[in-house]
Amino acid sequence: MCRSTSTVTRARCWHRTPRGIASVEWERGPGGWRFEASVPDGSEARIVVPSAQRTLGSGHHVVTIPV
């Protein structure tokens, strides 16, 4: 799990799961959030920010969420 505070504007992390590598890179700017995530086959991931929540299936995703 990656968590943000109000002073962090970008982060990148990965985790080796039994199904493969799960990774996320995110950036928060004046217009909102941008996420780039890779989810292993047969898995799902959730993006949760104060203004929204998204569930992602397997594959590579680029998600933007406005403020």
Backbone atoms as SQL, in Angstrom:
CREATE TABLE atoms (id INTEGER PRIMARY KEY, chain TEXT, resi INTEGER, resn TEXT, atom TEXT, x REAL, y REAL, z REAL);
INSERT INTO atoms VALUES
  (1, 'A', 1, 'MET', 'N', 0.848, -1.174, 0.000),
  (2, 'A', 1, 'MET', 'CA', 0.000, 0.000, 0.000),
  (3, 'A', 1, 'MET', 'C', 0.887, 1.228, 0.000),
  (4, 'A', 2, 'CYS', 'N', 0.539, 2.197, -0.810),
  (5, 'A', 2, 'CYS', 'CA', 1.237, 3.486, -0.853),
  (6, 'A', 2, 'CYS', 'C', 0.291, 4.540, -0.292),
  (7, 'A', 3, 'ARG', 'N', 0.789, 5.352, 0.590),
  (8, 'A', 3, 'ARG', 'CA', -0.040, 6.412, 1.173),
  (9, 'A', 3, 'ARG', 'C', 0.602, 7.765, 0.906),
  (10, 'A', 4, 'SER', 'N', -0.231, 8.777, 0.825),
  (11, 'A', 4, 'SER', 'CA', 0.241, 10.133, 0.556),
  (12, 'A', 4, 'SER', 'C', -0.087, 11.059, 1.722),
  (13, 'A', 5, 'THR', 'N', 0.765, 12.053, 1.902),
  (14, 'A', 5, 'THR', 'CA', 0.436, 13.154, 2.795),
  (15, 'A', 5, 'THR', 'C', 0.289, 14.392, 1.929),
  (16, 'A', 6, 'SER', 'N', -0.133, 15.479, 2.503),
  (17, 'A', 6, 'SER', 'CA', -0.367, 16.685, 1.707),
  (18, 'A', 6, 'SER', 'C', 0.927, 17.274, 1.152),
  (19, 'A', 7, 'THR', 'N', 2.095, 16.902, 1.677),
  (20, 'A', 7, 'THR', 'CA', 3.349, 17.472, 1.194),
  (21, 'A', 7, 'THR', 'C', 4.009, 16.624, 0.105),
  (22, 'A', 8, 'VAL', 'N', 3.605, 15.401, -0.082),
  (23, 'A', 8, 'VAL', 'CA', 4.169, 14.544, -1.123),
  (24, 'A', 8, 'VAL', 'C', 3.368, 14.751, -2.404),
  (25, 'A', 9, 'THR', 'N', 4.057, 15.001, -3.520),
  (26, 'A', 9, 'THR', 'CA', 3.348, 15.251, -4.773),
  (27, 'A', 9, 'THR', 'C', 3.530, 14.135, -5.794),
  (28, 'A', 10, 'ARG', 'N', 4.449, 13.178, -5.533),
  (29, 'A', 10, 'ARG', 'CA', 4.619, 12.049, -6.442),
  (30, 'A', 10, 'ARG', 'C', 5.269, 10.895, -5.701),
  (31, 'A', 11, 'ALA', 'N', 4.998, 9.687, -6.200),
  (32, 'A', 11, 'ALA', 'CA', 5.586, 8.489, -5.600),
  (33, 'A', 11, 'ALA', 'C', 5.541, 7.351, -6.604),
  (34, 'A', 12, 'ARG', 'N', 6.365, 6.349, -6.337),
  (35, 'A', 12, 'ARG', 'CA', 6.406, 5.157, -7.183),
  (36, 'A', 12, 'ARG', 'C', 6.720, 3.974, -6.266),
  (37, 'A', 13, 'CYS', 'N', 6.016, 2.868, -6.453),
  (38, 'A', 13, 'CYS', 'CA', 6.305, 1.676, -5.675),
  (39, 'A', 13, 'CYS', 'C', 5.862, 0.430, -6.447),
  (40, 'A', 14, 'TRP', 'N', 6.376, -0.727, -6.027),
  (41, 'A', 14, 'TRP', 'CA', 5.993, -1.991, -6.639),
  (42, 'A', 14, 'TRP', 'C', 6.018, -3.061, -5.561),
  (43, 'A', 15, 'HIS', 'N', 5.337, -4.159, -5.856),
  (44, 'A', 15, 'HIS', 'CA', 5.276, -5.277, -4.917),
  (45, 'A', 15, 'HIS', 'C', 5.203, -6.575, -5.715),
  (46, 'A', 16, 'ARG', 'N', 6.017, -7.543, -5.331),
  (47, 'A', 16, 'ARG', 'CA', 5.980, -8.851, -5.976),
  (48, 'A', 16, 'ARG', 'C', 4.871, -9.669, -5.316),
  (49, 'A', 17, 'THR', 'N', 3.842, -10.031, -6.086),
  (50, 'A', 17, 'THR', 'CA', 2.729, -10.837, -5.577),
  (51, 'A', 17, 'THR', 'C', 2.875, -12.259, -6.115),
  (52, 'A', 18, 'PRO', 'N', 2.099, -13.215, -5.616),
  (53, 'A', 18, 'PRO', 'CA', 2.135, -14.568, -6.185),
  (54, 'A', 18, 'PRO', 'C', 1.750, -14.597, -7.666),
  (55, 'A', 19, 'ARG', 'N', 1.042, -13.582, -8.146),
  (56, 'A', 19, 'ARG', 'CA', 0.599, -13.530, -9.544),
  (57, 'A', 19, 'ARG', 'C', 1.489, -12.665, -10.431),
  (58, 'A', 20, 'GLY', 'N', 2.495, -12.025, -9.875),
  (59, 'A', 20, 'GLY', 'CA', 3.389, -11.166, -10.645),
  (60, 'A', 20, 'GLY', 'C', 3.597, -9.823, -9.958),
  (61, 'A', 21, 'ILE', 'N', 4.273, -8.936, -10.661),
  (62, 'A', 21, 'ILE', 'CA', 4.591, -7.613, -10.106),
  (63, 'A', 21, 'ILE', 'C', 3.385, -6.676, -10.230),
  (64, 'A', 22, 'ALA', 'N', 3.032, -6.050, -9.120),
  (65, 'A', 22, 'ALA', 'CA', 2.033, -4.972, -9.107),
  (66, 'A', 22, 'ALA', 'C', 2.807, -3.679, -8.881),
  (67, 'A', 23, 'SER', 'N', 2.517, -2.656, -9.674),
  (68, 'A', 23, 'SER', 'CA', 3.248, -1.394, -9.515),
  (69, 'A', 23, 'SER', 'C', 2.320, -0.212, -9.732),
  (70, 'A', 24, 'VAL', 'N', 2.717, 0.907, -9.136),
  (71, 'A', 24, 'VAL', 'CA', 1.969, 2.153, -9.332),
  (72, 'A', 24, 'VAL', 'C', 2.933, 3.325, -9.254),
  (73, 'A', 25, 'GLU', 'N', 2.675, 4.304, -10.076),
  (74, 'A', 25, 'GLU', 'CA', 3.376, 5.582, -10.028),
  (75, 'A', 25, 'GLU', 'C', 2.289, 6.639, -10.066),
  (76, 'A', 26, 'TRP', 'N', 2.346, 7.609, -9.163),
  (77, 'A', 26, 'TRP', 'CA', 1.310, 8.638, -9.167),
  (78, 'A', 26, 'TRP', 'C', 1.926, 10.008, -8.975),
  (79, 'A', 27, 'GLU', 'N', 1.153, 10.993, -9.419),
  (80, 'A', 27, 'GLU', 'CA', 1.547, 12.388, -9.279),
  (81, 'A', 27, 'GLU', 'C', 0.302, 13.216, -9.006),
  (82, 'A', 28, 'ARG', 'N', 0.424, 14.139, -8.077),
  (83, 'A', 28, 'ARG', 'CA', -0.691, 15.045, -7.773),
  (84, 'A', 28, 'ARG', 'C', -0.275, 16.455, -8.162),
  (85, 'A', 29, 'GLY', 'N', -1.068, 17.061, -9.041),
  (86, 'A', 29, 'GLY', 'CA', -0.785, 18.412, -9.495),
  (87, 'A', 29, 'GLY', 'C', -1.980, 19.311, -9.263),
  (88, 'A', 30, 'PRO', 'N', -1.913, 20.550, -9.743),
  (89, 'A', 30, 'PRO', 'CA', -3.000, 21.494, -9.511),
  (90, 'A', 30, 'PRO', 'C', -4.330, 21.058, -10.125),
  (91, 'A', 31, 'GLY', 'N', -4.285, 20.255, -11.188),
  (92, 'A', 31, 'GLY', 'CA', -5.524, 19.809, -11.830),
  (93, 'A', 31, 'GLY', 'C', -6.077, 18.506, -11.291),
  (94, 'A', 32, 'GLY', 'N', -5.314, 17.799, -10.475),
  (95, 'A', 32, 'GLY', 'CA', -5.787, 16.535, -9.924),
  (96, 'A', 32, 'GLY', 'C', -4.684, 15.492, -9.863),
  (97, 'A', 33, 'TRP', 'N', -5.084, 14.239, -9.959),
  (98, 'A', 33, 'TRP', 'CA', -4.204, 13.085, -9.808),
  (99, 'A', 33, 'TRP', 'C', -3.979, 12.399, -11.148),
  (100, 'A', 34, 'ARG', 'N', -2.784, 11.838, -11.340),
  (101, 'A', 34, 'ARG', 'CA', -2.479, 10.981, -12.489),
  (102, 'A', 34, 'ARG', 'C', -1.820, 9.720, -11.949),
  (103, 'A', 35, 'PHE', 'N', -2.382, 8.571, -12.297),
  (104, 'A', 35, 'PHE', 'CA', -1.867, 7.277, -11.865),
  (105, 'A', 35, 'PHE', 'C', -1.476, 6.453, -13.073),
  (106, 'A', 36, 'GLU', 'N', -0.360, 5.748, -12.984),
  (107, 'A', 36, 'GLU', 'CA', 0.013, 4.747, -13.968),
  (108, 'A', 36, 'GLU', 'C', 0.239, 3.464, -13.178),
  (109, 'A', 37, 'ALA', 'N', -0.567, 2.434, -13.455),
  (110, 'A', 37, 'ALA', 'CA', -0.533, 1.215, -12.650),
  (111, 'A', 37, 'ALA', 'C', -0.464, -0.019, -13.537),
  (112, 'A', 38, 'SER', 'N', 0.240, -1.035, -13.043),
  (113, 'A', 38, 'SER', 'CA', 0.272, -2.351, -13.679),
  (114, 'A', 38, 'SER', 'C', -0.259, -3.358, -12.678),
  (115, 'A', 39, 'VAL', 'N', -1.267, -4.106, -13.107),
  (116, 'A', 39, 'VAL', 'CA', -1.946, -5.075, -12.244),
  (117, 'A', 39, 'VAL', 'C', -1.739, -6.459, -12.844),
  (118, 'A', 40, 'PRO', 'N', -1.240, -7.429, -12.052),
  (119, 'A', 40, 'PRO', 'CA', -0.994, -8.773, -12.588),
  (120, 'A', 40, 'PRO', 'C', -2.272, -9.472, -13.056),
  (121, 'A', 41, 'ASP', 'N', -2.109, -10.428, -13.974),
  (122, 'A', 41, 'ASP', 'CA', -3.238, -11.228, -14.453),
  (123, 'A', 41, 'ASP', 'C', -3.983, -11.857, -13.279),
  (124, 'A', 42, 'GLY', 'N', -5.293, -11.851, -13.358),
  (125, 'A', 42, 'GLY', 'CA', -6.133, -12.462, -12.333),
  (126, 'A', 42, 'GLY', 'C', -6.251, -11.650, -11.056),
  (127, 'A', 43, 'SER', 'N', -5.822, -10.392, -11.094),
  (128, 'A', 43, 'SER', 'CA', -5.860, -9.536, -9.902),
  (129, 'A', 43, 'SER', 'C', -6.630, -8.257, -10.205),
  (130, 'A', 44, 'GLU', 'N', -6.910, -7.507, -9.159),
  (131, 'A', 44, 'GLU', 'CA', -7.472, -6.172, -9.322),
  (132, 'A', 44, 'GLU', 'C', -6.842, -5.256, -8.289),
  (133, 'A', 45, 'ALA', 'N', -6.903, -3.963, -8.568),
  (134, 'A', 45, 'ALA', 'CA', -6.338, -2.950, -7.678),
  (135, 'A', 45, 'ALA', 'C', -7.357, -1.839, -7.495),
  (136, 'A', 46, 'ARG', 'N', -7.243, -1.137, -6.386),
  (137, 'A', 46, 'ARG', 'CA', -8.115, 0.005, -6.130),
  (138, 'A', 46, 'ARG', 'C', -7.280, 1.258, -5.974),
  (139, 'A', 47, 'ILE', 'N', -7.758, 2.328, -6.579),
  (140, 'A', 47, 'ILE', 'CA', -7.199, 3.663, -6.372),
  (141, 'A', 47, 'ILE', 'C', -8.225, 4.415, -5.544),
  (142, 'A', 48, 'VAL', 'N', -7.791, 4.938, -4.410),
  (143, 'A', 48, 'VAL', 'CA', -8.691, 5.671, -3.522),
  (144, 'A', 48, 'VAL', 'C', -8.049, 7.014, -3.191),
  (145, 'A', 49, 'VAL', 'N', -8.722, 8.094, -3.543),
  (146, 'A', 49, 'VAL', 'CA', -8.316, 9.454, -3.182),
  (147, 'A', 49, 'VAL', 'C', -9.541, 10.119, -2.555),
  (148, 'A', 50, 'PRO', 'N', -9.369, 11.255, -1.882),
  (149, 'A', 50, 'PRO', 'CA', -10.513, 11.868, -1.210),
  (150, 'A', 50, 'PRO', 'C', -11.734, 12.108, -2.102),
  (151, 'A', 51, 'SER', 'N', -11.514, 12.389, -3.389),
  (152, 'A', 51, 'SER', 'CA', -12.648, 12.744, -4.249),
  (153, 'A', 51, 'SER', 'C', -13.196, 11.587, -5.091),
  (154, 'A', 52, 'ALA', 'N', -12.541, 10.419, -5.080),
  (155, 'A', 52, 'ALA', 'CA', -12.984, 9.344, -5.972),
  (156, 'A', 52, 'ALA', 'C', -12.369, 8.010, -5.588),
  (157, 'A', 53, 'GLN', 'N', -12.905, 6.965, -6.196),
  (158, 'A', 53, 'GLN', 'CA', -12.364, 5.620, -6.050),
  (159, 'A', 53, 'GLN', 'C', -12.514, 4.903, -7.386),
  (160, 'A', 54, 'ARG', 'N', -11.484, 4.164, -7.798),
  (161, 'A', 54, 'ARG', 'CA', -11.521, 3.396, -9.051),
  (162, 'A', 54, 'ARG', 'C', -11.030, 1.986, -8.772),
  (163, 'A', 55, 'THR', 'N', -11.616, 1.003, -9.442),
  (164, 'A', 55, 'THR', 'CA', -11.134, -0.373, -9.393),
  (165, 'A', 55, 'THR', 'C', -10.576, -0.720, -10.761),
  (166, 'A', 56, 'LEU', 'N', -9.375, -1.286, -10.777),
  (167, 'A', 56, 'LEU', 'CA', -8.691, -1.625, -12.018),
  (168, 'A', 56, 'LEU', 'C', -8.540, -3.130, -12.136),
  (169, 'A', 57, 'GLY', 'N', -8.777, -3.664, -13.317),
  (170, 'A', 57, 'GLY', 'CA', -8.539, -5.076, -13.581),
  (171, 'A', 57, 'GLY', 'C', -7.102, -5.298, -14.017),
  (172, 'A', 58, 'SER', 'N', -6.809, -6.509, -14.427),
  (173, 'A', 58, 'SER', 'CA', -5.464, -6.863, -14.880),
  (174, 'A', 58, 'SER', 'C', -5.031, -5.991, -16.047),
  (175, 'A', 59, 'GLY', 'N', -3.734, -5.694, -16.121),
  (176, 'A', 59, 'GLY', 'CA', -3.187, -4.954, -17.249),
  (177, 'A', 59, 'GLY', 'C', -2.531, -3.662, -16.822),
  (178, 'A', 60, 'HIS', 'N', -2.194, -2.858, -17.812),
  (179, 'A', 60, 'HIS', 'CA', -1.541, -1.567, -17.599),
  (180, 'A', 60, 'HIS', 'C', -2.590, -0.460, -17.751),
  (181, 'A', 61, 'HIS', 'N', -2.607, 0.467, -16.813),
  (182, 'A', 61, 'HIS', 'CA', -3.641, 1.508, -16.802),
  (183, 'A', 61, 'HIS', 'C', -3.020, 2.891, -16.578),
  (184, 'A', 62, 'VAL', 'N', -3.584, 3.886, -17.222),
  (185, 'A', 62, 'VAL', 'CA', -3.282, 5.284, -16.934),
  (186, 'A', 62, 'VAL', 'C', -4.621, 5.936, -16.563),
  (187, 'A', 63, 'VAL', 'N', -4.691, 6.487, -15.357),
  (188, 'A', 63, 'VAL', 'CA', -5.946, 7.032, -14.836),
  (189, 'A', 63, 'VAL', 'C', -5.701, 8.464, -14.381),
  (190, 'A', 64, 'THR', 'N', -6.568, 9.374, -14.780),
  (191, 'A', 64, 'THR', 'CA', -6.530, 10.737, -14.266),
  (192, 'A', 64, 'THR', 'C', -7.820, 10.999, -13.500),
  (193, 'A', 65, 'ILE', 'N', -7.678, 11.670, -12.379),
  (194, 'A', 65, 'ILE', 'CA', -8.828, 12.015, -11.544),
  (195, 'A', 65, 'ILE', 'C', -8.734, 13.496, -11.230),
  (196, 'A', 66, 'PRO', 'N', -9.678, 14.300, -11.721),
  (197, 'A', 66, 'PRO', 'CA', -9.625, 15.748, -11.439),
  (198, 'A', 66, 'PRO', 'C', -9.904, 16.036, -9.974),
  (199, 'A', 67, 'VAL', 'N', -9.410, 17.190, -9.541),
  (200, 'A', 67, 'VAL', 'CA', -9.643, 17.627, -8.156),
  (201, 'A', 67, 'VAL', 'C', -11.093, 17.973, -7.977);
